[in-house]
Amino acid sequence: MRPGKGTIGAHHNKTVEIKFMLLYTTTLETFVKLVISSLSGDTMATIYLPLKLVGALSPRLDPNDIELEHTPLASGAFGAVFRGTYRGQVVAVKVVKHQEGLHDAEKQDFVDECNLMHKLHHQYIVGFIGASYVPGKMCVCSELMTHGSLSHYLESDIGFSSVRTMTTYQAPSKASWMPSAWWAKLLGLAQPL
């Protein structure tokens, strides 16, 4: 919102329209200050109009609603993953490293990754909660997997016993467990179609 000035002549009225665009899921409670002045510039009245805006649920998160624990769970070249909370919900937060030096193509990669994660919904895919796109506070919030990464889980005693238990059952017929050509390509099990 950009403040402006205008003159309203005597015995005239004017409708003022103020538009807001919320850039992420948030709640905003504030006051809008309206100052009425004479033509000479003397303040005749000051009115504070209460304003409350509640943003629609969106995958764009307010970074002020995200809290991180101090020690990362994991770290890589592009980011570090922390245990955190978003509006009281325990989440995994992937914080982008070196945000100040990101090129436009890297920022677009981040946006593309978030858009893809937002579209994927399946019981076997980690749930995407949303992301902060605010410069300097770019991060992704997702469901926290309490047993850690898949490789960590499979290497643990819990994962090992699950795999061992699964292998004691009779293998299903080839047709029922073979991945489709698309999945085989995705997983690198077959040559491109």
LINZI-V869051 format. One record per helix or strand. SS is the DSSP state (alpha for helix, beta for strand). FROM is the first residue (numbers start at 0). TO is the last residue. If there is no record, write none. Layout:
ss->SS from->FROM to->TO
ss->SS from->FROM to->TO
This chain:
ss->beta from->24 to->24
ss->beta from->26 to->36
ss->beta from->42 to->53
ss->beta from->59 to->60
ss->alpha from->62 to->64
ss->beta from->65 to->67
ss->beta from->73 to->74
ss->beta from->78 to->85
ss->beta from->88 to->95
ss->alpha from->98 to->100
ss->alpha from->103 to->118
ss->beta from->127 to->131
ss->beta from->138 to->142
ss->alpha from->149 to->154
ss->alpha from->156 to->166
ss->alpha from->173 to->176
ss->alpha from->180 to->186
